[in-house]
Amino acid sequence: EILLKERDKKAKWNGIPLLLKKLYETSHPNSDLSQCQSILKEISPLLSTEAMVYVREDMKAAQESTFSNTYIFDLFGGVDLLVEILMRPTLITQKKKQKISDDLIKDCLSILYNTCICTEGVTKRLAERNDFVLFLFTLMTNQATFLQTATLIEDILGVKKEMIQLEDIPNLASLVSSFDQQQLANFCRILSVTISELDTGSDDKNTLLAKNAQQKKNAGPSRAEINQATLLNIPGFIERLCKLATRKVSDTRGTSNFLQELEEWYTWLDNALVLDALMHMANEEAEQSSTETITSSLTESSDESALAASPPRSRLPHSMKIMHEIMYKVEVLYVLCVLLMGRQRNQVHKMIAEFKLIPGLNNLFEELIWRKHSASSLVLHGHNQNCDCSPEISLKIQFLRLLQSFSDHHENKYLLLNNQELSELSAISLKANIPEVEAVVNTDRNLVCDGKKGLLTRLLQVMKKEPAESSFRFWQARAVESFLRGVTSYADQMFLLKRGLLEHILYCIIDSECKSRDVLQSYFDLLGELMKFNIDAFKRFNKYVNTEDKFQVFLNQINSSLVDSNMLVRCIALSLDRFENQTDDVKVAEVLSECRLLSYMSRLSIRMSFLFRLINIIQVQTLTQENVSCLNTSLVILMLARRKSKLPFYLNMLREMEYADKYPGYILNNFHSLVRFWEQHYLNKDKDSTCLENSSCISFRYWKETVSVLLSPDRTSPCAIVSYIDEAYMDVDRDFTEE
């Protein structure tokens, strides 16, 4: 003790080691824990001051400075001691178990959290203690300590190497059912870490070769998939999430408690940031108010009806209410989105439809989801301050991702329309004299959107108004494109064409000369789905692209990155092939002769140029989910040639182009490897081939036959790739599989 006191003065330890020594002595089994609490009350301010410096300062500067108090606290065993105190009731087998007060639990959690954020390695160490992590979940049943526990768990799970199994949490179903709606939303933040596949990080691990090798190793379902199934088995879980996602701001309960929590809880990272941001909002709302009056207004309960008449500062609680609701909806939509993309997709779809998630989101669209967002300085948990992911931006992106997952290759997508719009689809089919899509007929009219416009129509409206540089354009295009995916539906295309979507996309590609690669790719993909096999769409295209200059800008955009535009190239090739077989139709014949785009693609030299470049920009080792479509597009061009008995001619042309490039054998050897990989990848029993069939309207049997013909080892076969590679340049048997 004398040594500690001596050293304390010189090293400026602020008495922390002595306090810990005292804490250790007073926290033994059967001791009076109220003494512990008074010691923690002395330690806590020393650490929370440091934590606040970390939060308030620029993060980088904060990381460079050392946080001596938290470091000393950990160095002298403080972290381990607090874990022991917290877990003591679970370890003692006596009849009379020690009862730890809520305040003591709060203090322990608060100090642990502050140490985690200031001292490197503490969070990882806690994450390695599986018993402690699972124990923390049991503390969530207590209303008083819920928020602190949730935040600490979230941080620990964020660094945990191995994902926890939700089924290991004691009494998970009763834990979840004990949560009120606000706690459930907070719990979703924790769940998001346990149901998302861990990202491998490096790009080379995301190649299809690496993914295939990984799948062979891990034959069974992943931990994330098991956790998703565990959640779906909790009675009423999805229903509660749907209610949370569609709850109106005026329905929210317990906001005053939240405000109170904020004031008491200033030492915690998230809420400190939230409070700062809300103060900032308040200052914007009422420049004349001082910080003191704002703080006092935090506790005011603002009556909705008196809002109009009240001075701006008393509106603060309502602003907080909205921000609070937005933050929670982000988490809830994320969890729903992940579940929609998982193995139990159909089960989740059924539940989401039944609990009217889509009509509910439609009713919230203007009030909350796509309202004009304020310039909030709020930073989301787990992001740095340079990141522009404000909750309002995140909500919009999460909403669009949910729509994309919901519509993608699923007949429930028609729930995005209202009754009137569904009738419009039927009328389009009737007028065109084509059978109505079965999914439209089967859609339960009680579950669709209500109101004057459905969700899809609302989305198109905001899409058209979106500023040119907006990052939302990518997500909007993806969401609309997923509505069109699957078997091509003329009625769906016409529904969107009538609303000016084609002209809007062309304006963005040609007139605003969009530069963002991501946005361009999403526009090309959407344009492909919108125009495929639709003669009216090609007619509209020609009407819009009515000068050679415009057409050249369009071609430049396509040619500047074929990886991004290859799906559109595929759509034009497929459509041209179909229209050429319908020339007895006057309308088709007229558009074929007039349309710049179709005339361009009908030139053999152009098709060969596309084919040559598509094969040239990919290799088996660099194939990813993103660029494998280039391989499929090149196969489509060759399948269409094979139908017309021109496959040998195309292969020979490729050979001549190689020689002209003074690089004989390179393209055809590469193509042979790619087609071999295609055969291994797509003929895998787990692989779903319907996407290839739907997008091309070519039977999968024909895909397989064509691949088989191309890979024939017979050098006398006119359709085999090897027939066109000179013996000297043959390199087709190289093994490309990854061990």
N, C-alpha and C positions, 0 to 999 in steps of 0.2 A: 504493500500500500504506500509506504514511504517512497519507494522507487517510482511508482506511478505518479505520485504527487509532484516529485522533483522533475521528472521528465515532462509532465503535463505543462508546467510553467514554460519550459524552454520550447517545447514543440507546439504549443498552443492547441492542445487536444480538447480544450473546453470542458474538461472533466468527464468526457464520455467514457473512457475505460473504467474510471472509478464508479460511475453510475451503473455500468454494465456488471461490475463486480457485485454491487449492491443488489442489482436486479436478479442475478444468478442466485444469490444467497436467499432472497425472499421468494423465489419462485419454485422452490422444491415441492414435491408432492405434499399435500395436506397443509401447505402454508396458506396464509390469508392473502388472497390475490389482490385485495384492495391496495395493499402496500405497493405492489408491482405497478399499479395504475398511476400512483403519484410519481414514481420514478420515471415512467414513460412520459408523463406530462412534462417533465424537465427535459427529456431527450428530444421529444417531438419537435419543438420549435427550432432547435438547432439544425435539424435535417430539413424541415419544411421550408426554411428560409433559402437553403441551397437549391431545393427543388424549384422554388419560384424563380430564382435567378436563371436556372436552366430553361424554364418555360418562357420567361420574359425576354431573355437575351436572344440574340441571333443564335440559332442552334449551333452553327459552326464555331462561333466564338466560345459558346458555352462548353462545347466538347474539348476545346483546347485548354480551357482553364481547369484546374483540379478542384474537386469537391472534397475537401479534407474531412469534413465532419462525417459524411456518409461513408467515406473510405475507412476512417478510423473505427466507425461503428461496426462495419463488416469485418475489419481486420481483427478486432477483439472478440469476434464470435457473436455479435449482436443478431445477425440474420438467423443463424442456426438456433439461437436461444429463443427468438420469437416464434419460430416454427414449432419448437418443442412446446412452448407455452400454449400456443393455439391448439396443438394436437393432443395435449395432455388428456383431455376427457376421453379420447378414443383409446388411450393406452392403459388407463387404470382399470383394474378389474374389480376394485372394491364395490360393495353394494352402494355406498353413497358416493356418487360421482361428483367430481368438482364441477361447479357451475361457473362458467366464465361470463362476466357481464358483457352486454352489448358494447358498452363504451370501451372496455378493455380490448375486445375483438377489433373494434374500429381503429383504436390507436395502433395495435399491432399491424393491421393491414396497411394503414396509412404510412407507418414508418417503413414497412417492407417495400411499399410501392415507391416511396421517395428514394430509397436506397437503390432500387432497381433502375430508376431513370438516371440517377447520377453516377453510379459506380458500375463500370463495365464487368460483365461476367456473372453478376448476381442473378439476373433473370435466367441465364442458361443453367446455373447451378440448381435453382429452384425447379426448373423444367425437368431436370434429370430425376427429381424425386417424384415418382409416379404416385406414391401413397399421398403425398402432400397435395398434388394437383387434384386427385379425386376427392380428397377431403375438402378442398376449397368449394367444390360444387355443393357439398352438404350445407355449407354456410349460407348459400343463396336462398335457403328456405326462410331465412330470417329477414323480414322487411327492413329492419334497422341497418343491417350490414350488407344489404344486397348490392348497392351501387359500388362500394369499395371492393367487394369480392369480385364482382363482374369485371371491373377494370383490371384488377391484378391477374385474374385468370386469362383475360384476353392478351395481356402482354406476355405472359408465360407461354401460352399456346403459340404465340407468334414466333417464338424462337425454338420451340420444341422440335427436336430432330424427327422423332417418330410420332405420327398422328395418334391421338388417344382414341380409344374405342368407346363410343357413347354408351354401349351396353354395359360397360364396366362401372358406370356411375351408379351408386346405390339409389334405388327407387326413382329412376329417371322420370317415369310417367307421372308419378305423384308430385315430383319436384316441379315439372312443367305445368301440371294442372294447378299448382299452388300459386303460380305467377299471376299477377294482374297484367292487363294489356301492356302497360308501360314496361314492366319487367320482362315480359315476353319479347318485346321489341329489342330491348337491351340484350337479352339472351341470344337473339339472332346474330348479333355481332360475334359472339363466341362461336355459334354454330357454323358461321361462314368458314372458319378456319378448319373445321372438322369434316366438312362435306365437299370441299374443293380439292381436286387432285393437286398434289404438290408440284410446283413448277421446277423442272430440272435445271433451269437457269441458262445453260449454254446452248447456243443455236444448233451445234452439231448433234446434240442429243435429240433435237426435234426432227431430225430427218426421218423419213418413213422407214429406212433400214433400221435405224436405232429403235424406233417405236416397235417395229415388228419383232426385233430381237428381245426387247423388254417384255412384250406380250407373251412370247414363248416361255420366258423365265417365270413370269407371274401368271400362271394359268387361271387361278381363281379370282374372285372379285377383289378389288382393292379395299383398303380400309375406308376410304371415302365412300365407296359404294355401299359397304356394310353399314356405315353410319347413316347414309341416306335411308336405307331400308329400316333401320332402327327408328328414325324419326317418323316415318310413314306409319309405323305400327303404334304410335302414341295416339290414343283416341282423341279425336277432335282437334288435332294439331293443325292440319291444313285449313280447317274451317276457321280457326282463330286467326291464322295468318291472313286469310282472305278478308276477314273483318277488319283487321288492323290496317291492311293495305288500302281498303276502300273507305275507312272512317273519315268523316268530314272534320275539319278543324274545330267547328263549333261543338262536335260531339266529344272532344277530348276531355278526359277527367284528370284530376290530380295535377294540373299544371302548377297550382300554387305550391304544392309540395315540392315540385321540381325546382321552383324558384328559391324556395327556402333551402333546399339541398345545395343549390348553387352557392348561396351565401355562406353556408356553414362549411362548404367543401372546397374552399378556395385553394387548398394546397394540392389538389389533384389536377394533373396535367390537362385532361380533356376539358373539365369544367372551367378551369381557369381560362382556357382559350375561348370557350363558349361565352363566358361572362365578358371577356374583353370585347369579343365580336358584338355581343348584344349591346354593350355600352356604346360601341361605335355606331351601331344602328340608331340607338336612342339619340345620340348627339346629332346625327343627320336629321332625324325627325324633328328635333326641337333644339335648334342651335342656341336658343336663349337659355336653355336649362343648364344648370351646373351639374357636375357629377354627383354631388350630394343629393340633389332633388331626384335624380334618376334612381339612385340607390333606394331612396325612400319609396319611390313609385314601384319598385320591384314587388312590394308586398300588397300593392293595391289590387283589388279584384275589379277588373273593368267590365262593366255591364255592357253587353253587346248593343242594346238599344240606345245607350247614352253615348256610343262611340262618336257619332257624327257631331254632337254638340261639345264633346269633351276637348280640352286642350291637347296638343300633340303628345306631351310627355305621358299622359295617362293611357295612351294607346300602346305603350311599350309592352305590357304583358301580352297583348294580342300578337304583336310582332314576334315575341318570344315563343308564343304558342305555335305560330306558323313554322318558325325555324325548327322548333323542337319536333313538330310533327314530320317535317321534311326529313330531318336526320333519321328518324325511326323508320320512315317508309323506305329509305334507301336500303337499310339492312334487311327489311322484310322482303322487298322485291328481289334482292340479291339471292336470298335463300330459296324463294319460289323459283327463280330463274335456274339455279343450279339443279333443283329437283326436276324441273321440266326437261333438263338435258340428260338426266340420268337413266339408269336401266329400267326404273319403274315409271317411265314417261307416261304411258297410257293410263296408268292408275292415277297419277297426279293430274293429268288432263281432265279425266272424268270428274275428279273432286273440284278442281278449279272452276269447271263449267257449272257444276251443280251449285257451288257457293257464290256464283255470279261475280267472280272477280272482274271480268271484262266490262260488264255494264257499270260496275262500281267505279272502275278507273275512268271510264268514259265520263261519268258525272263529276269526277274530280279534275278533269282535264284542264279546264280553263281556270278554275279556282286555285288549283295548287300545282299541277304538274307543269303546265306551260304558261304560267303567269310570268310577267316580266320580272326577271330576278334582280334583286337589289345587289349593290356592290358591297357584299359582306366580306369582312376580313377573316371570316371563320376558316380555320384549317381543320380538315378531317383527321381523326385519330389515325396514326400510322403514316401520315404524309408529312412532308416538310413544308416550310412556309413559302418555298418558291413554287410549290405545286398549285395549280389553279383549280383543284378539285373542290370547289365549294360544295356544300350539301345540295344546293339547287341544281348545279351542273350535274352532280352525281345522280340526283333523282331522275333527271331527264334521260341520262345515258342508261341508267338501270331500267327505267320504264321502256325505253326503246329495245334494249336487249331482251327484256321479258316478252315484248310483242314478237320479236324475231324468233325466239325459242318456241313461243306458243303457236305461231303460224306454220313454221317450217315442216313441210311434208305431213301436215295433219288436217283432217277434215274439220276439226273444230274451228279452223281459221274463220269460218263464216260467222262466228259469234262476234266478230269485229264490226259487223254491219248491223243496221236496224231493220225492222220489218219492211219498211218501204224500199230500202236498198236491196234487200233479198228479192223482193218482187221485181225490181228493176233488172236483176240478173236473169230471172226467169223470162222476162219480156225480151231481153237481148237474145237469148237462146231461141225463143219462139220465132222472133223476126228473122233470124238467120237460118231457121229451119234445121236446127241441130238439137239433139237430145239434151235435156237439162242435166247438169252435173248432179250425180247421185247425192253427193255430200250436201248440196244446197237443199235438195228435197228432204233429206233426213235431218236437217238442222232443227233443233227444238226451238220454236219461236218464242218460248217463254224465257229462254236464257240469253237471247241476243240483246244488243244495246237498245236502250230506250232513248227518247229525246229526238230532236230534229235531225241530228247527224250521228252516224256511227263513229267508232274510234278510228277506223281507217280513213274516213273522209276528213276528220279533224286533223289527222296526221298529215294528209296531203296539203291541207290549208297552211299549216305552219311551215311545212317543207318549202312551199313556194315563197314564203316571206323571209326565209332564213337568209341572213347576210352572207355574202360570197365567201368570206374568210371563216365562217363558223365551223367549229369542229363537229357540230351535231349533224352536218350534212351526211357524213359517212354512216352514222347509226340510223338516220332516217331512211336513207336509200336501202340499207340492209334490211330494215324492218318491212318495208314495202315489197322488196324483192322476195323475202321469205313467204309473203302472202301468195306470190305468183309461182313459187317453186312447186315441184311435183308434176303431175300430168298437166300438160299445157291446156289451159281453158280459155277458149275464145271469149266467153262471156266475162271472165275476170279481166282479161286484157282490155276489152271494150269499155268496161266500167271505169277503168283507170284512164283510158285514152280520152273518154268523154270529159274527164275532169282536167284535161290539159297537161297530163304528166309527161308525155313524150316531148312536147314543146319546152317544158320546164327543164328537162334533162339536157336537151340539145342546146338550150340557151346557156346552161352552165358549162357544157363541154366546149361549145364553139365561141359564143359571144363573150362570156366572162373568162374564157381560156383558163379554166381551173388548173392550178399547178400542183395541188396536193395529190400525191400518188394514191394514197388510201381512198380519198374521195373519188378520184377518177375511176379507180377499180370498181368501187361500189356502184358508180353511175353506169359503167360499161356492163356490169353484170345485170343491173336492173333493166337497162335498155335491151339487152339480149332476151331476157324473159318477157319483156313487154312486146317485142316485135316478132318473136319466133312464130313462124308459120302464119302470121297475121297480115294479109295483103293490105288491109286498111291502114295498118301501122306503117308499112313501107310507103304507102301513098302519102300519108301525113309527113313522113320523113322527107320525101322528095319536095313536098310543098314548102317545108321549113328551110331545107338546105337547097335553096333555089339559085345559088350562084356558084361558079367554079371556085371562087375564093373561099366561100364557106365550106365547100366540100374538101378543099385542100387542108383547111385548118382541122377539120374533123379527122382526115386521114393522118395528119401529123400527130394528132393526139393518140390515135390508135397505134401508130408505128413507133411512137416514142417509148412505149413499154408493152411488148407483146404479152408478157406475163400477166399484166393487168387487164389487157383487152381481149385475151384469147377466147373467153366465153362468148363475147360478142361476135368474133370472127366465126366461131363454131355455129352460132345461131344464123348468121347470114348464109353460110355454106349450106346448112340444113334446109333453110327456107327456100333458097334458090333451087335446090334439088327438087323440093316438093312442087314449087310453082312451075318448073319446067315440065312437070307431068300433068299440069292442069291448064294447058294453053287453050283448050277448047272453051274455057271460061273467059268471056270478053274482058271482064274487069282485070283478071289476072294477066292476060296477054297485054293489056294496055299498060299496067304498072310495070311489067317486065321490060317493056320496050322503053319506058320513060325514066325509070328509077336509076339515078346515078350509082347508088350503092350496089344494086343487083347487077348492073352492067359491069361495074368494076370487078365484082367477085366472079363474074362469068368468064373472065379472061384467064386462060390456063396459066399464063406466066405469073399472074398474081397469086393464084392458088398454090403454085409450086414455090413461089417466093415465101409465102406464109409457112408452108410445110417445112421447107429447108430451115427457116429461122426457128420455128417451134422446136425442131429436133436439136438444133444447135445450142439453144440456151439452157438445156437441162442435161444432167448426167444422173445416173442411178444414185451416186453418192450424195448428190445435192438435192434429191427429190424431197419435197416437204408437202404438207397438206395444201400449202399455198400454191405451189407451182406444178403439182401433178396433173392439174387440169390441162396443161400444155401438151402432155403426153396423150391424154384422152382426145383433145382437139385434133392432134395429128392423126390419131387412129380413125376419127370420124371422117376426115378428108379422104383417107385411104379406103374406108368402107364404102363411101359414096362412089369412089372410083371403081372399086371391085364390083359393085352392082352393075356398073356400065361396062364391065369387062376391060377396064383400063388400068388395072393395078400394075401389070408389067410395065406399061408405058410410064407410069409415075415413078416406079422404082428405078427405071433406066434413066429418067430425067434427073433423079437425085444423084445417080452415079456420074452423069455428065457434069452436074453442078459442082460435085466434089473435085473432079479433074480440072475444071475451069478455075477452081480456087487453089489449085496446086497442092491439094491435100487428100490424095486418093484413100478411100477406105475409112476415113475418120467419121463422117456422118453416118454411114451405114453400119459400121461396127457399133457406134454409140447407140443407134436406133435398135439394133439387135439386142443389146444389153437391156435397153429400156423396155422392150416388148417382153423379154424374158422376166424382167422384174414385174411387169404388169400381170403376167400369167400367175406368178407366185402370190402377188399381193391381192388381186381381185378374185382369184379362184379359191381363196382361203374360205373354209366353210362358215366362218363367223362374219364374212364380209357381206354387206348388203348391196346387191347389184341393182336394186330397183331405181336408185338415183340415176345411174347411167342410162337405164332404159327410159326413164321418164324425161330426162333432159334431152335425149336424142331421138326418141320415138323409134329406136332401132332395137330389136329384140336382143336380149343378152346372149342368146344362142348364136346370133350372127357376129357379135363381138368376139365370142370365144372361137368361132370358126375362122374368122379373119386372122386372129392372133396365131392360131394353129398353122394356118397356111403360110403366114409370114415367117414363122419359126421353123418351117420344114427344113431338115438337114439335107434334103435332096438338091444337089447343085444343078440338076437339070430342070427343076421346077421353075416355071416362069414367074411364079408369085412368091418365091422364097427369097428372103433378103440375101442369104448367102450366095445366091446365083449371081449377084451383082457386085460381089467383092472379089477382086483378083486374089488368087492364092497367096501372093507375096504380102498382101496387106491384111490377110485374115487374122482377126483377133477376137473371135466371137465366143470362145470357151472360157474366157477369163472369169474367175469366181468373184462375184461382187458382194457375197453375203458377209455380214459382220459377225464375228464370233462374240 
